[in-house]
Amino acid sequence: MLRTTPTRTLRRGISTARWEQLAAGGAAARVGDLAFVDECRAQYVSSGWCHVPGFVGAATCGEMRAEARALLESDAAFASSDDHTVYQEEPDQQLPPSHPRNRLMQSTKRIVDYARVPQSSTLREMYGAPQLRSFVEAVVGVPTLHLSACPFNAAMYNGYYDADGLGWHFDRSEFGVNLVLQEPSAGGVFEYHRLTRSEDDLWAYDAVERVIGGDGAMAVDELAAGSLVFFAGRLSLHRVSPVRGATPRINAILTYEKQPDQLANPYSLQKFFGRTANEQQRHLAQ
C-alpha cells in the first residue's frame, strides 16, 4: 500500500498551551500520565484494540464534527466505492468465486483527504501534535512513529452515509488510529473477530469463512463521539455494518508510519481519494 520517497515528512507541531486547549475536557489531557498510558497499552495488548472514551471534549469534538460534515457534503469529498476480497488482493482465478479467497465484499464511504482539509483545521493541529504522537507510540508499542509524507492520506475525514459501510477485510497496516466524531442514526457498527489469522497461516480460509458467514464476530457499539480507537487489524477480520438513516457516521483517521517518507501507492490514491501519483508529486513539490 505504501512506497517511499526522499522528501520531507509533514511534521508540524503545536505549542504546549495549544495542546492543553485542544485536550481540555477530554482524556487527551492525560496522555502524559504514565498510569493512564500503561492502562491503554495493556488493553491494546490483551484485546488487539484500545478504546479511549471522551478522548476529546465536547467543544473540540463539535468543532471537528462541524468541519468534517461540511466538507463531506461538499465537492471536497470523494465517493470511494470498492469491491474487494477480505485480503484486499486480486482474486485467485484458480479458485471458484465462492471460495473465501475470492468472495467479494463491498465498501462505500465519503473521504476528504488531507490536502482538502483547511490549513487552520483542528484536525491538522492534532495530527501534528507531538503529544499525541508520543501517546500513540506508547499504546501500540512502537518506539518511533512518523507522520505520513503523503499529502492525501496523512489525516482524513471519513463519512458513512445511508447504506455506506466497510466490508469484511484485513488491514494492510499493523494498526490504525481513529477518532469518532459522530455516531449514525442506526447501523454503522464496528465488528471484529480477534486474531482470525496468524503469521503461520495468513489465509486461514476456514476461520474467514466462519466469520463472513456470521459466526464469532464481536460488535463494538459503545464508540460514542469523542472516542479515540486504536485497532490492530492486520490479523483480525473486521468491518463496519451498513449505516441506516439520515445521520452519518463520521470519523477522523490519523496515519502514522514506522518508517519516514512513506507515500500511498497509485492504487490506494485512486481507490480511496480519486487522486493520481502525478497529483501527489505536484503537491509534494509545492
C-alpha positions in Angstrom: 0.0 0.0 0.0 2.9 2.3 0.7 6.1 3.4 -1.1 8.9 5.7 0.0 10.2 9.0 -1.4 13.2 11.1 -0.4 11.1 14.0 0.6 10.1 15.9 3.8 7.6 14.4 6.2 4.7 16.5 7.4 5.9 17.3 10.9 4.2 20.4 12.2 4.0 20.6 16.0 1.9 22.8 18.2 2.7 24.5 21.5 2.0 23.0 24.9 -0.5 25.7 25.5 -2.4 25.0 22.3 -2.4 21.2 23.1 -3.9 21.9 26.5 -6.7 23.9 24.8 -7.4 21.0 22.4 -7.3 18.5 25.2 -9.4 20.4 27.7 -12.4 18.5 28.9 -11.2 15.2 27.4 -8.9 12.2 28.2 -6.3 13.7 25.9 -5.3 15.8 28.9 -3.9 12.6 30.4 -1.5 11.5 27.6 1.4 12.3 29.9 0.0 10.3 32.8 2.1 7.1 32.9 -0.6 5.1 34.7 -3.2 6.1 32.1 -0.8 5.3 29.2 0.0 1.9 30.8 -3.7 1.1 31.1 -4.3 1.9 27.4 -1.3 -0.2 26.4 -2.5 -3.2 28.5 -5.9 -3.0 26.8 -4.3 -2.9 23.3 -2.0 -5.9 24.1 -4.8 -8.0 25.6 -7.6 -7.2 23.2 -5.9 -6.1 19.9 -7.6 -2.8 20.3 -7.9 0.1 22.7 -10.9 2.4 23.2 -10.4 5.7 25.0 -13.8 7.2 25.6 -14.1 11.0 25.6 -10.6 11.5 24.3 -11.5 14.9 23.1 -14.0 17.1 24.9 -17.4 18.3 23.6 -16.1 21.6 22.3 -13.2 20.2 20.3 -15.3 17.2 19.0 -18.1 19.6 18.0 -15.8 21.9 16.1 -14.2 19.0 14.2 -17.6 17.4 13.5 -19.0 20.6 12.0 -15.9 21.0 9.8 -16.0 17.3 8.7 -19.7 17.3 7.9 -19.4 20.5 5.8 -16.5 19.1 3.9 -18.1 15.6 3.4 -21.2 17.2 1.9 -19.2 19.4 -0.5 -17.2 19.0 -3.6 -14.2 18.3 -1.4 -15.4 14.8 -0.7 -14.5 11.7 -2.8 -17.1 9.0 -3.0 -15.0 5.8 -2.6 -16.5 2.6 -3.7 -14.6 -0.7 -3.8 -15.4 -4.4 -4.4 -12.6 -6.3 -2.7 -11.6 -9.6 -1.2 -11.1 -9.8 2.6 -7.4 -10.0 1.9 -7.5 -6.8 -0.3 -5.7 -8.7 -3.0 -6.7 -9.7 -6.6 -8.9 -12.9 -6.7 -7.2 -16.2 -7.4 -8.5 -17.4 -10.7 -7.7 -21.0 -9.9 -10.3 -20.9 -7.1 -14.1 -20.5 -7.5 -15.8 -17.1 -6.8 -17.5 -18.6 -3.7 -14.2 -19.5 -2.1 -13.2 -17.4 0.9 -10.1 -16.3 -1.0 -12.3 -14.8 -3.8 -15.6 -13.7 -2.0 -16.1 -10.1 -2.8 -17.1 -7.5 -0.2 -18.4 -4.0 -0.9 -17.1 -0.9 0.8 -18.5 2.6 0.2 -17.8 5.9 2.0 -17.0 9.5 1.5 -13.5 10.7 2.1 -11.9 14.2 2.5 -8.2 13.8 2.0 -5.5 15.8 3.9 -4.9 18.3 1.1 -8.5 19.3 1.2 -8.6 19.9 5.0 -8.2 23.6 5.7 -4.7 24.7 6.9 -6.3 26.2 10.1 -8.1 22.9 10.9 -8.0 21.4 14.4 -7.5 18.0 12.7 -4.2 19.3 11.3 -3.2 20.6 14.7 -4.0 17.3 16.5 -2.3 15.2 13.8 0.9 17.2 14.1 0.9 17.3 17.9 4.0 15.5 19.3 1.9 14.9 22.5 -0.5 12.8 20.5 2.2 11.0 18.5 4.1 10.1 21.7 0.9 8.6 23.1 0.2 6.6 20.0 3.8 5.2 20.1 3.4 4.1 23.7 0.0 2.4 23.2 0.9 0.5 20.0 4.4 -0.3 21.3 6.5 1.3 18.5 9.4 3.4 19.8 9.3 5.9 17.0 6.5 6.8 14.6 6.5 9.3 11.8 3.8 11.4 10.2 2.9 10.3 6.7 4.7 12.2 3.9 1.6 11.7 1.7 -0.3 14.9 1.1 -3.6 12.9 0.9 -3.6 10.0 3.4 -1.8 11.7 6.3 -5.1 12.5 8.1 -8.6 12.5 6.7 -12.3 12.6 7.4 -14.4 9.6 6.6 -18.2 9.8 6.3 -20.5 6.8 6.2 -24.0 7.9 4.9 -27.1 5.8 4.4 -26.2 2.3 3.1 -22.4 3.0 3.3 -20.2 0.7 5.2 -16.9 -1.3 5.1 -17.0 -4.9 4.0 -15.1 -7.6 5.9 -11.3 -7.2 5.4 -7.9 -7.4 6.9 -5.8 -4.2 7.1 -2.5 -4.0 5.3 -1.1 -1.8 8.1 -0.3 -3.1 11.6 -2.5 -0.7 13.4 -5.0 2.2 12.8 -5.9 5.3 14.8 -9.5 6.5 14.5 -11.2 9.5 16.2 -15.0 9.1 16.3 -16.8 12.4 15.7 -20.4 11.4 15.1 -22.5 8.3 15.7 -25.0 7.3 13.0 -28.8 7.1 13.2 -28.5 3.3 13.1 -26.1 0.7 11.9 -22.5 1.7 11.3 -21.4 -0.8 14.0 -17.8 -1.8 14.2 -17.5 -5.6 14.2 -14.3 -7.6 14.6 -13.0 -11.1 15.1 -9.9 -11.3 17.2 -6.9 -13.0 15.5 -8.7 -14.6 12.7 -5.4 -15.5 11.1 -1.8 -15.8 12.3 1.7 -15.2 10.8 1.8 -19.0 10.3 -1.4 -19.1 8.3 -2.2 -15.8 6.7 -5.0 -17.3 4.6 -6.9 -19.0 7.4 -9.7 -20.0 5.0 -11.8 -21.9 7.4 -11.8 -19.2 10.0 -12.6 -16.5 7.4 -15.5 -18.5 6.0 -17.0 -18.8 9.5 -16.7 -15.1 10.3 -18.1 -13.8 7.0 -20.9 -16.4 7.4 -21.9 -14.7 10.7 -20.1 -16.7 13.3 -17.9 -15.4 16.1 -17.5 -11.7 15.5 -17.9 -9.2 18.3 -19.9 -6.0 17.8 -18.5 -2.8 19.5 -21.3 -0.5 20.0 -20.1 1.9 22.7 -18.0 4.1 20.4 -19.5 7.5 21.2 -18.4 10.8 19.7 -15.1 11.9 21.1 -13.7 8.3 21.4 -10.2 7.5 20.2 -9.8 4.0 19.0 -6.6 2.0 18.2 -7.1 -1.3 16.4 -4.6 -3.9 15.2 -6.4 -5.1 12.1 -3.8 -6.9 10.1 -4.6 -10.3 11.6 -8.2 -9.6 12.8 -11.0 -9.6 10.4 -13.3 -6.6 10.8 -16.0 -4.5 9.1 -18.4 -1.5 9.6 -22.0 -2.6 9.1 -24.1 -0.5 6.7 -25.4 2.8 8.1 -29.1 3.3 8.2 -30.8 6.7 8.3 -30.1 10.3 7.8 -27.3 10.9 10.4 -23.9 9.6 9.1 -21.1 8.0 11.0 -18.1 10.4 10.9 -14.5 9.7 11.8 -11.1 11.2 11.5 -8.3 8.8 10.5 -4.8 9.6 11.6 -1.9 7.8 9.7 1.3 7.1 11.5 4.2 5.2 9.9 7.0 3.1 11.2 9.4 4.5 8.6 9.8 8.1 7.4 8.9 9.4 4.0 6.0 7.0 3.3 3.5 7.7 0.5 0.3 6.0 -0.5 0.8 4.0 -3.7 -1.1 4.7 -7.0 -3.7 2.0 -6.4 -4.7 3.5 -3.0 -4.6 7.0 -4.3 -7.2 6.2 -6.9 -9.4 3.9 -4.9 -9.6 6.0 -1.7 -9.0 9.6 -2.8 -9.7 9.8 -6.6 -6.1 11.0 -6.9 -3.1 10.2 -9.1 0.6 9.8 -8.5 1.2 12.9 -10.6 -1.1 14.9 -8.3 0.8 13.5 -5.3 4.1 14.7 -6.7 2.8 18.1 -7.6 1.6 18.6 -4.1 4.9 17.5 -2.7 6.7 20.0 -4.9 4.7 22.9 -3.6 
